[in-house]
Amino acid sequence: MSDQSEIKMPESVIQQINLSYNTEQDRLLLRVGLADDTELLVWLTYRITKALRQLLNGETHMPTATSIQIQTPPQQAVAKFKQEAETVETLQKMDFVTAYQPRKEVVQNAAMLATSVMLVEVTDKPPVLEMPCVEGVNVRINLTPELILALTNMLQLSSKEAAWDIGAHVKTDMQITVLPDSAVKNTLH
């Protein structure tokens, strides 16, 4: 049995996300604006940010200086290049300019502090980002490929602003969990 309280809420559509560095807290604040005019606020520490970046990096095809190496067979290199080109094209179509619009109500009435992060993969469904919080709430966000890409890009930019070194290849104790469909419970979306 989990110590996390489960808050039953209908799934809400994400309309806007924002990730910004707060100097006083030395943390990143993840803001998720929902269609029901509420928002989730989750503080991400350096440790959680590194783990989140590592988890999401495996789900993207972002080009890196070492993504295609000399010993990579030509067919694999071409396929990898095509994936990376599609990723860059998708990123260029995303709106990172429009200012985040705060919602009328904040879920839990305040920002919550994530204590760990997991990527839950369910058969035939998109992965779910799960963040248990100090406040006893388990935040779950259904991830689309576009949302994964947007979050990865925002993590990179925000951690650079914070002067955090959260390179893509870091060791962490965070995990990817694969669950059968029956094990997934809706908590806080």
C-alpha positions in Angstrom: 0.0 0.0 0.0 1.3 3.4 -0.9 1.7 6.4 1.4 0.6 8.6 -1.4 -3.0 9.8 -1.3 -4.8 9.4 -4.5 -6.9 12.2 -5.7 -9.6 11.1 -8.2 -10.0 13.7 -10.9 -11.3 13.4 -14.4 -8.5 13.5 -16.9 -7.9 17.0 -18.1 -6.4 18.2 -21.3 -3.1 20.0 -21.1 -3.3 23.3 -22.8 0.0 24.9 -21.9 3.2 24.1 -20.0 6.0 26.2 -18.7 9.3 25.4 -17.0 11.2 28.2 -15.3 14.1 28.6 -12.9 13.5 30.3 -9.5 16.7 31.8 -8.2 15.5 32.0 -4.6 14.4 28.4 -4.4 17.2 27.2 -6.7 14.6 24.9 -8.3 12.6 24.7 -11.5 8.9 25.3 -11.4 6.8 23.1 -13.8 3.5 24.8 -14.5 0.9 22.7 -16.3 -2.2 24.7 -17.5 -5.2 22.5 -17.9 -8.4 22.9 -20.0 -10.6 23.1 -16.9 -8.8 26.4 -16.0 -6.7 24.9 -13.2 -3.0 24.4 -13.1 -0.5 22.0 -11.5 2.6 23.5 -10.0 5.5 21.1 -9.3 8.9 22.1 -7.9 11.8 20.1 -9.5 15.1 20.0 -7.7 18.4 19.5 -9.4 18.4 15.8 -8.7 14.8 15.3 -10.0 15.6 17.5 -13.1 18.6 15.3 -14.0 16.6 12.1 -13.6 13.7 13.6 -15.6 16.0 14.6 -18.4 17.6 11.1 -18.5 14.1 9.4 -18.6 12.8 11.7 -21.3 15.9 11.7 -23.4 15.4 8.0 -24.2 12.0 8.9 -25.6 13.2 11.6 -28.0 15.4 11.6 -31.1 17.2 14.8 -30.3 20.4 15.3 -32.3 23.6 15.3 -30.3 27.2 15.6 -31.1 27.7 11.8 -30.6 24.3 10.5 -31.9 25.9 9.2 -35.1 29.4 7.8 -34.7 31.9 6.7 -37.3 31.4 3.0 -36.6 27.6 3.3 -37.1 26.5 1.2 -40.1 25.4 3.5 -43.0 21.7 2.3 -43.0 21.4 2.9 -39.2 23.1 6.3 -39.6 20.6 7.3 -42.3 17.7 6.1 -40.3 19.0 8.0 -37.2 19.5 11.1 -39.2 15.9 11.0 -40.6 14.5 10.6 -37.0 16.6 13.5 -35.8 15.5 15.7 -38.7 11.9 14.9 -38.0 12.4 15.8 -34.4 14.0 19.1 -35.3 11.2 19.9 -37.7 8.6 19.1 -35.0 10.4 21.3 -32.5 10.5 24.2 -34.9 6.7 24.0 -35.3 6.1 24.2 -31.5 5.2 27.5 -29.8 7.9 28.4 -27.2 7.1 32.2 -27.6 3.6 32.7 -26.3 3.6 33.7 -22.6 2.2 31.2 -20.1 -1.3 32.1 -19.0 -1.8 31.4 -15.2 -5.1 29.6 -14.5 -7.8 30.7 -12.0 -7.2 27.8 -9.6 -4.1 25.9 -8.5 -4.5 22.2 -7.8 -3.6 21.6 -4.1 -3.6 25.4 -3.6 0.2 25.5 -3.9 3.2 24.2 -5.7 4.2 20.6 -4.7 7.7 19.3 -4.4 8.5 16.2 -6.4 10.5 13.6 -4.5 11.1 11.2 -7.4 10.2 10.7 -11.0 9.2 7.6 -13.0 8.2 6.9 -16.5 5.4 4.3 -16.5 4.9 2.5 -19.8 1.6 0.7 -20.3 1.0 -1.6 -23.2 -0.6 0.1 -26.2 -0.8 3.5 -24.4 1.5 6.5 -24.3 3.9 6.6 -21.4 2.9 8.3 -18.2 5.2 10.6 -16.2 4.7 9.9 -12.5 6.0 12.3 -9.8 5.3 11.5 -6.2 5.4 14.7 -4.1 6.2 15.6 -0.5 2.6 16.7 0.0 1.4 13.1 -0.4 0.1 13.6 -3.9 1.1 11.5 -6.9 1.1 13.7 -10.0 0.6 11.7 -13.3 0.9 13.3 -16.7 0.1 11.3 -19.9 2.9 12.0 -22.3 2.5 12.4 -26.1 5.5 12.5 -28.3 5.1 16.3 -28.7 4.9 16.8 -24.9 8.0 14.7 -24.4 9.8 16.7 -26.9 8.6 20.0 -25.5 9.5 19.0 -21.9 13.0 17.8 -23.0 13.6 21.1 -24.8 12.4 23.1 -21.8 14.5 21.1 -19.4 17.6 21.8 -21.5 16.9 25.5 -21.7 15.9 26.0 -18.0 18.8 24.0 -16.7 21.1 26.1 -18.8 19.6 29.2 -17.2 20.1 27.7 -13.8 23.7 26.8 -14.7 23.0 23.2 -13.9 25.0 20.5 -15.7 22.3 17.9 -16.4 23.9 16.2 -19.4 21.9 13.5 -21.2 24.2 10.7 -20.0 24.0 10.8 -16.2 23.5 7.9 -13.8 20.5 8.1 -11.6 18.4 5.9 -9.4 15.2 6.9 -11.1 13.5 4.3 -13.1 11.2 3.3 -16.0 8.4 1.1 -14.8 6.4 -1.1 -17.1 3.0 -1.9 -15.8 0.1 -4.0 -17.1 -3.0 -2.0 -18.0 -4.9 -3.2 -14.8 -2.2 -1.7 -12.5 -2.6 1.9 -13.7 -4.7 4.0 -11.4 -5.7 7.6 -12.2 -4.5 9.9 -9.5 -3.8 13.6 -10.1 -3.7 14.7 -13.7 
